[in-house]
Amino acid sequence: MTMICSATRGYDQHGLAAWYLSILSICLFTGKWNRHPLKLRGGSYFSVIAVVFVTVILLSTYTDWVGDYLLAEQMPVSDTESEVIARTEEGEKIMIDAYACDSIYFLYKDRYPVNRMVYMLPWYMDWYEQITVQELYHYRPNIVVYNPEQDTWGYTHYANVLETEIKNNYIKLSDMPVWKRKTDS
């Protein structure tokens, strides 16, 4: 019942709370643990099997992450990061959509964002799109890192005003989410 009522239905790390409640429910339903580590009061091994089963399911959420994150060879600097660093100078301000390129390398190379809200997600842009457009207009950075086609839980092109402003004043460089300010604007 806990998994049915959970908003995330137990997927990825967002389902941890639901899994913890499920394990707690099983433990409370079956009674308290006796002194014997594998045996519950009344001699039932069902609870132990259920808890082990739920624990295996809980940990299976992370098994694909081991290969993806711990064992995968990571590029030290991406093409997008290299392009931005090559087109900017130390101390120059840029506009960053950290969801399109979440890089601390920009900070290491002294390229800080002009926008206060760097993760441009649909539920943030409902509130902060006008502020972000004002920051773009006020600071007029030479480089913008933004991808209007970035898929966020099935949503794309969710910042229409910002996207229009960028397309009117910037030129997209190749297939990367890097935009350069037009010289006549």
C-alpha positions, -999 to 999 in steps of 0.1 A, spaced: 0 0 0 29 24 8 43 19 -27 10 26 -43 5 58 -24 41 70 -30 43 98 -55 74 82 -72 63 46 -71 97 35 -57 118 45 -87 155 55 -82 166 74 -51 132 92 -50 115 61 -37 137 56 -7 112 70 18 85 47 4 108 17 7 118 26 43 81 28 52 75 -6 36 103 -22 56 90 -5 88 55 -18 80 67 -53 76 87 -52 108 58 -37 128 33 -61 113 53 -92 121 61 -83 157 93 -76 176 126 -94 170 135 -121 195 170 -129 207 176 -153 179 187 -131 149 169 -150 123 138 -161 142 109 -139 152 87 -144 182 64 -173 173 90 -191 152 82 -175 119 109 -169 93 85 -151 70 95 -116 83 131 -123 78 125 -134 42 103 -104 36 128 -79 50 156 -95 30 135 -94 -1 126 -58 3 162 -49 11 174 -66 -21 148 -47 -41 159 -15 -24 195 -21 -32 188 -32 -68 178 4 -75 215 13 -73 231 -16 -91 231 1 -125 246 32 -110 277 12 -99 285 7 -136 274 41 -147 292 62 -121 319 42 -103 332 21 -131 327 43 -161 356 64 -174 347 100 -171 359 127 -195 380 152 -176 366 182 -195 337 180 -219 336 196 -254 310 222 -241 333 232 -213 363 234 -236 343 256 -260 332 280 -233 367 283 -218 382 289 -252 357 317 -261 359 335 -227 386 352 -207 394 346 -170 369 365 -148 344 369 -176 307 363 -166 286 338 -186 250 327 -183 248 290 -174 220 265 -175 235 240 -152 210 214 -162 224 215 -197 260 215 -185 266 211 -148 302 220 -146 323 231 -117 351 235 -142 337 269 -151 341 280 -115 376 265 -114 385 286 -145 370 317 -130 339 319 -152 310 326 -129 273 328 -139 254 361 -141 221 343 -134 212 336 -99 190 306 -108 214 283 -127 193 252 -128 167 260 -154 139 234 -148 103 237 -158 90 242 -122 117 269 -116 111 287 -148 75 293 -139 87 316 -112 121 328 -123 120 331 -161 114 369 -161 142 374 -136 165 353 -157 156 373 -188 163 406 -169 197 393 -158 205 383 -194 195 418 -206 213 436 -178 246 417 -178 247 409 -216 272 380 -213 291 371 -245 285 334 -239 253 316 -228 252 279 -220 216 269 -226 198 240 -244 161 246 -251 157 210 -263 170 196 -230 144 169 -219 133 174 -183 109 147 -174 93 149 -208 93 187 -210 112 207 -236 111 243 -246 96 253 -213 112 288 -211 97 304 -241 105 340 -233 141 332 -224 145 311 -255 132 338 -277 155 364 -261 185 340 -266 176 332 -302 172 369 -310 205 380 -295 228 350 -298 241 326 -324 242 289 -316 277 273 -320 275 239 -337 256 211 -319 267 222 -284 244 241 -260 267 271 -264 255 305 -277 276 335 -287 263 370 -285 257 386 -319 280 416 -325 253 440 -336 231 435 -305 
